[in-house]
Amino acid sequence: MASRKRSSAPAAAPEGINPKAPCPCGSGRRYKHCHGSGYAPPVIRPFEGLPGEADWVALRELVPAATAKLRTTDGRDVTLASVLPGGAPALVRANGEIMLGAQLPTSSDDVSRDLGTALAAALEAPKGAPVDPGPVGGAGSAGPRLQELLDPSAPLDVTVHDTFDFWLEGTEPGAAARAGLQQANEAILPTVRLEGLEAAYWVRPGNERAHLRWVRPEKEEQLLDALARLSAAERILLGEGTRYAGAFRAHGLVVPVWDLPADTPAEDWTAPATEFQARLEKALTVTTPLDADERRARAGLLSRQITLR
């Protein structure tokens, strides 16, 4: 792997680009801290090319407790977890099961390499032994990327859990481990992945409102245009009592968020979300320029969009 070295001087901003403005690459950073910094630019879509890219983003940023099965290029099975005890990057159980944590305390400019570094170390670690991948995140990880290690034909099937009890499966935990597990479980927000919809997650953070957070695989500009057309036509909502709250930008993908009534069960939103999916797919096929109302709607959407990374 080539090291991330700083050039002798930051790159001059091209004509027309304000160094303090957001970088045109879409990273969410100022130009002078991104492509104009002299450092290698961040990987905007670290999970691009992996099956279930949108769900990778969800497990990394949005979902508290979930697992999915992975398969390496040499046929070994791995369990991906949204987070592992203590934020560990990976662990190997006494029975040989390898677990990889999607959520890490720190990250570099290539999250795929961070996770790949941890996975490579776990694949070499003895059963039941601690996994020591060396530095992960921060200034940069030294191992391979996930795309080099994982079988691209293996689908990513996510299972959302109500608790972190899967942390201790097959073990004999002591009192401290059980206490830590209980504390972690108490912090979990009720979360459901809507059936039949890629990376669409219902979550209830309190008693007043619930949310639908939906990681979309489309390119940002194309998606924003389609959402603007639906918003201008008053077709962006999911039904009575819902509100389009805004969107996150995470790892190169956009995550629209809707406010929902808290007393409506998660499964009741599958049909409205499926109907919205059909409207969105139709809007994505339109290539004519946005009209005045749609441009105003687009500006409003952008004003409610924040970058997680």
Secondary structure, DSSP 8 states (H G I E B T S, - for coil): -------SS-----TT--TTSB-TTSSSSBGGGTTTSSS----S-TTTTSTTHHHHHHHHHT-SSEEEEEEBTTS-EEEEES--GGG-SEEE-TT--EEEES--S---S-HHHHHHHHHHHHHHS-TTS-------STT---S--HHHHB-TTS---EEE-SSSGGGGTTS---HHHHHHHHHHHHT---EEE-TTSTTEEEE--SSSEEEEEE-B-S-HHHHHHHHHHHHHTT----STT-EEEEEEEETTEEEEEEEEETTS-GGGGHHHHHHHHHHHHHHHT--S---HHHHHHHHHHHHTEEE--
